[in-house]
Every structure is written in structure tokens, then in C-alpha cells.
Amino acid sequence: MDNKTKLLKALPKVDECIGLLIGLLKSNSELSVPSRILKTAVQSSIKKEREKILRGDDACREMSFDEWMTIFQNEISVKLTPHFRRVINGTGVVIHTNLGRSILSEKTTDNLVQAGGYYSNLEFSLETGKRGSRYSLVEDIICELTGAEAALVVNNNAAAVFIALNTLANNKEVIVSRGQLVEIGGSFRIPDIMTKSGATLKEVGATNRTHLYDYERAITEETALLLRVHTSNFRIIGFTSEVSAEEMVKLAQDNDLATMEDLGSGSLIDLSQFGFPKEPTVQQIVEAGVDVVTFSGDKLLGGPQAGIIVGKKDVIAEIKRNPLNRVLRIDKFTLSSLESVLREYFDLTLALKNIPTLSMLTITSEELKKRAQKIQRRLKKRIETQCEIRIVPTVSRVGGGALPEFGIDSWAIDFGPSNMKLSIFENRLRKLPIPLIGRIENDRFLIDVRTVQDREINDLVSLLIDFFGSCSEGDGEGRA
Ligand SMILES: *Cc1c(COP(=O)(O)O)cnc(C)c1O
């Protein structure tokens, strides 16, 4: 009998293992594992080993009963771990697209809990006792804050752009500057969305420069809309020129056309007062007279995923009547958290403090240094024999396609583990009970404290202390 056959024959039987495992779990833990999970954990562990043997993996050998039980238990704990997890963001990217973009304050998450756990007036007018509209719960607030005549909220900003184009320009032409035909990522490309919406794209100008006469010359009987798009994660620099919202509005009025602006990461606050590059606010674009303005709820606004559409009453009314509105509608979680975030904006000082995205963007470098020092102090004595910990200046990013080139001075904790390659360290921090996501830069592992919340510091500290504690008990490098 060759080695492969011998190993295959030695593989344990699924049913026997399940029986033994149930006995083991009963005897030494209060943990109750659903029998289905138990069964699939055993099956998949044995299957993986069988495949390894068939592949001729040299590491294969006959395993003891105890070894198998450990494998099963590890597999069970993997299967019992939820897929959707909270993580600690140490990347310094505030609106991190892969880590959930904007996060909500505790006050706002309380509203989510209420919306989920109780009945609500989602579509019920408490005044009349009759059916109400879900949108009326936020429309007046959005109008008040942006100065718009009317507002509508859909699933995300991509949906906002789509429904607006479909309503205003189905089977018609839309004129856009070549310099604004951007791909945002995650397959959102202006030309593709345009095609799907039924509108025909007419690109004008050159990549770096577009003039008013370019739009003017492109207007035909078929033209319905002039569109401006924020270039988001992309910047054209040097010899450039774009037509302003005011100029676009004037040209459209003279030709009886509609206008639209996709602001992407629209902000209600002028962030240039905090040293950020000047960008028009939502209010300014509304003020310029653009018919429809769209922006994301979870970028600079700092709220839940949503696409906010503001503009002229008649145009918004038309968009509301589009059957797609029902397809793209927001749920009660979005509504309740969006209202809570929007209400913060009635007092800008409070908004900057209470909306995490804004407070992370505007916190001072001195405060960040203090936060980093506080974490360093708490870690130092406990882990310094295993890991060098320094405080270093670094640069954070806004993220979410907003202000792409702009770096914000920040502070990071710089970890230099003594017995571990940085790539292994980084990998193992991602596998912690609360995964810790940092970044490797110039051969150092950094946790930028800008995106670490004060309420997360205790977790961060104990995760790292436990991590280095478990390393010193074991072999340091070996376990993955
Ligand atoms: C981000 C962005 C979008 C897409 O918004 P989502 O909220 O991600 O759907 C569309 N247009 C621009 C200019 C953007 O920056």
C-alpha cells in the first residue's frame, strides 16, 4: 500500500467524529453548537485533509484523535464567527470605501436600534391617522439645510444619478464635459450609467479644457440636459478650465434645458475653513440655480448610505413619480439615521463635534498626538519587550473620492515587532477578535490614530496586550 492510500484509509469517519465531538463539547464547555454547524465542520475538515493527501502535499501525516478534535473545534469557531464584523480602522482614511465609509455616532445608532426594534410612523401620518409618505420625514430638513425647494432620497448616489437621468433625459441627449466623464470605482462610470438610464451622452470639450461655447455648439433639438459631474477621485491639473454652475444654468435657461450636478461627496459645510481645498457646498450649487443636485449620504455628509437629490420643485416631483423611485427606495434604517445626522447640522459647531466623519476630519494634530501618546503609554510597559512602539507623524486621507490629492497631517503609532515579519504581524492583527487594520509604510506598521475612535482605545489596547501575551506563550512566529 503506498503512502497516499495509507493516509486516505486512516482518515476518520464523519459519523464517528460527530459522536465523539458532541461528547467532548458537552463535557468541557457550556458552548452549544448547532448540530448542522458541527456536522459541516467535521465534513469540511476531513474533506480538506483528503484533498491535501490527493494533491500529494508532503505535510500530510496520520493525525491523532486529539489533533483531529482541535481541527474540528477550530473549524467550528470559524463557522460560528459572523462574516460581517466590526473592525478598528487604523488606516487614517476617514471615508474608507472598503471599511464602511462613514460611521455613525452613538446617538444616531440609537435611532437605528429604535427603528429596527419597534414599529414606527414610517408611512403613517400621526397627524391625520392616515397613510403618510416616508420621504416627508426628511424632506423638509434637507430643504431647510440646502436651501432647495424639494428633496428626495434614494438608495445611494449612483441611484440618484440614474433616476434623475432617466426622468429628465430618457431618449434624449445629455451634454457633459470630457473632463468629467469619470469612473468612480465599483463599476460606476458616468457613460455607462447614462446608457442604462436611456440617455445619450454628448461629450464636449477636451480632457483638460471645456468652454461654454462647447456646450452651446452641442445643443440640438434632442438635447434635454446639461450635466456637471464632480471628478471625485481624479484630478485634472495644469492648464485646465471647466464651465461653472452659474454659466451652465444661464445657458440652459436661454435654451429651455434642464441642468444637473452630481456632486458625489457633497458637503453642507465649507471645509476650507479647516485647511481643506475649496469645494462648492451643496447650498452653493443649489443657489446657483441648478435644477437637480445629487450627493452621497455616507461620504462627507457623514450619514448612512443614501443618495440625496435636491432641486426645483417641479423637477423633483417628476423624479418622485418615476416608478424607479419605488425600486430604489430607502429603508427605515437609512431614514432614521439620516434624519438624526441631518438634525446635527442645525448647529454647525455640534455637527463638527457629533458627526464622526466631520470630527475625524477636523480634529487637530495636537489632539491626535495626545491620543497616540495615550495609547503608547498604556501599551509600552506591557509589550515593549516584544515590540518597539514609537509615535510618528503621518498623513491621513479623506477617502470616499473626496479631495483625492489632499493629505491631512496626523500622528500614528509605529509598531516594530521584534520576532515577526511585518507582513505576518499585519495578517495576524486582521485575524484578531476585533480585526485591527493598519497600513505598512516604508517597512513600518502604522496605526494612524485619526480614525481610531476614543471609545475604541480600550479595545485597541487590550487586543494588542492579549495578542503579544499569546505570542510570548507560544512560538512567536509560527502560528498564522
Ligand atoms: C461616489 C460618487 C458617486 C456614487 O455615489 P454612491 O453613493 O457610492 O452610490 C457618484 N458620483 C460621484 C461624483 C461620486 O463621487
The ligand as an SDF file (V2000), in Angstrom:
LIG
                    3D

 15 15  0  0  0  0  0  0  0  0999 V2000
  -19.2090   58.4850   -5.0360 C   0  0  0  0  0  0  0  0  0  0  0  0
  -19.7680   59.0990   -6.2370 C   0  0  0  0  0  0  0  0  0  0  0  0
  -20.8760   58.5330   -6.8810 C   0  0  0  0  0  0  0  0  0  0  0  0
  -21.5200   57.2860   -6.3930 C   0  0  0  0  0  0  0  0  0  0  0  0
  -22.1050   57.5110   -5.1400 O   0  0  0  0  0  0  0  0  0  0  0  0
  -22.5330   56.2470   -4.2240 P   0  0  0  0  0  0  0  0  0  0  0  0
  -23.1070   56.8820   -3.0070 O   0  0  0  0  0  0  0  0  0  0  0  0
  -21.2740   55.4970   -3.9950 O   0  0  0  0  0  0  0  0  0  0  0  0
  -23.5100   55.4760   -4.9970 O   0  0  0  0  0  0  0  0  0  0  0  0
  -21.3590   59.1560   -7.9980 C   0  0  0  0  0  0  0  0  0  0  0  0
  -20.7880   60.2730   -8.4810 N   0  0  0  0  0  0  0  0  0  0  0  0
  -19.7180   60.8390   -7.8920 C   0  0  0  0  0  0  0  0  0  0  0  0
  -19.1410   62.0780   -8.4850 C   0  0  0  0  0  0  0  0  0  0  0  0
  -19.1690   60.2780   -6.7490 C   0  0  0  0  0  0  0  0  0  0  0  0
  -18.1140   60.8290   -6.1520 O   0  0  0  0  0  0  0  0  0  0  0  0
  1  2  1  0
  2  3  1  0
  2 14  2  0
  3  4  1  0
  3 10  2  0
  4  5  1  0
  5  6  1  0
  6  7  2  0
  6  8  1  0
  6  9  1  0
 10 11  1  0
 11 12  2  0
 12 13  1  0
 12 14  1  0
 14 15  1  0
M  END
$$$$
